[in-house]
């Protein structure tokens, strides 16, 4: 457990969520005033329901009980019920079209939490075989995009697995009698870790997912399958595990990455805590796309500031090592890479528009 003499919001978030998924969780050792300070951040991050359960299950002081947290707990339970109904229908639709997808994140990890609704989710992330990608989009189109499905061709950009390998080890898990295909525990921890780091660990709930995946792993968990053969990527996973251990107290006893998880780069934990201290609505994923921003010159400087990658995100985006070297070169490199991609996309869009514009007749 980390303690901060100034009780910064990020440390309070870590204290609040540490072990909150356990049965039963330990009592929450912060003041009512401190909880009130971080409640807005917890609400926006999706961790409010988990916080409410910890308050109730650990029999904390009744003065902790917050109407905002209670309403979030109820809301997430209702949304999860709808999400599960959507998920069953989505799998039915895909199978009727001859597609067998693999669900990642969302319900695939939420099912390991002790209650329905503690881990809210929005999009249904499905990995499908590359040659099924267009057919999968046709399924969505046929129902008027009624369901929030996000298709990924193959096994995604950052998982470094072939879809065949992902599918080979995948499992069928029943949801009210409907079999839902999910990754094996080893591959799912891998996917969750890469996703967490690629997005700069900006959402605490994603780190809870890592902790839950660790503590729910079976006795025969194959670490070699999880870590893979690439040493740098294996170290990324070890660092994600280390963050879950150092910030949330996840149990890593006996894991082959235990030493690394206890000895993270000096900048890593402070970088994550700094990220958690700002409102989640300020994250770049909640901002207008740059293609719209450049039409408003006064907004460009603010947009560039918000898009400055944090050290974790920058390192992963350029496939760097999580070591003790300075992060500024990685951040500059990440910005240059993004700029090049943006310019290429802008140029390609302009060419397509020119090609579609009919020639003016004289």
Secondary structure, 3 states (H helix, E strand, C coil): CCCCCCCCHHHHHHHHHCCCCCCCCCCCCCCHHHHHHHHHHHHHHCCHHHHHHHHHHCCCCHHHCCHHHHHHHHHHHHHHHHHHHHHHHHHHHHHHCCCCCEEECCHHHHCCCCCCCCCCCCCEEEEECHHHHHHHHHHHHHCCCCCCEEEEECCCCCCCCCHHHHHHHCEEEEECCEEEEECCHHHHHHHHHHHHHHCCCCCHHHHHHHHHHHHCCCCCCCHHHHHCCCHHHHHHHHHHHHHHHHHHCCCCCCCCCHHHHHCCCHHHHHHHHHHHCCCHHHCHHHCCCHHHHCCCHHHHHHHHHHCCCCHHHHHHHCCCCCCCCCCHHHHHHHHHHHHHHHHHHHHHHHHHHHHHCCCCCC
